[in-house]
């Protein structure tokens, strides 16, 4: 699988790998959904490649198994993965038990690679446990942390990693990705406009177009001057059945629409500022476990009064 963009970052990674260190600890930092995970998997493939060629020779057994791991991650295949690549992902947070598994895995007496996604979600206990490994990394090990919020990591963890910055995707790179994903013409320009250098919103809408519809419905309910309690109650019942991640995507879409309308002078800047504050509180409420319907109604009526 090809990584679109980030060629400067890949060249920097390859220069590090060419130094033939006994172990590596990387921090891949940049916006969500721009390709950091795929870059991490390609780096793991390069590290494990028997020929130590570029980002994999694609001929050796290690490359074949690493490619299986990539296809499993991105195309939901069920191929035999590389046994020496471990991927750690958070649910609400990354807990110490997950990091203990990482530590045991890195003790294996062969080359091995670990990717910790959204490393900023490690709780304090997990962070401290990982720090000890970063201070004395085992030989023949590659550890990659990916994050969109470096400031949420312990400074001592950041200081012990080689940092690789991933910039937002350029318009032409986003166009290339959307074309490869066979996005319908009716949604192409809309998704491009909502992308803001990242594929988070486009990928979510590609999976479920209804998210875009719900975002438009919410925007319209907020935009019109008069109260429409029946509409927000109906939408709240829909929200109650959605996942928190889907609601966050919907809210992010509305935020982007509201911003563009404000810039055009179609939305009052004071209302936009109030909306952003209420939107952030709404998302926090959902994450705290508040009923989605009640949280949505609360945001709506706070903005309308």
Secondary structure, DSSP 8 states (H G I E B T S, - for coil): ----S-HHHHHHHHHHHTT--SEEEEEEES-TTSSHHHHHHHHHHHHH-TT--TT--SSSHHHHHHHHHHHHHHH-------TTEEEE--SSSB-HHHHHHHHHHHTSSS-EEEEETTGGGB-HHHHHHHHHHHHT--TTEEEEEEES-GGGS-HHHHHTSEEEE-----HHHHHHHHHHTT--HHHHHHHHHHHTT-SHHHHHHHH-THHHHHHHHHHHHHHSSS--HHHHHHHHHHHHTS-HHHHHHHHHHHHHHHHHHHHTTSS-HHHHHHHHHHHHHHHHHHHTT--HHHHHHHHHHHHH-
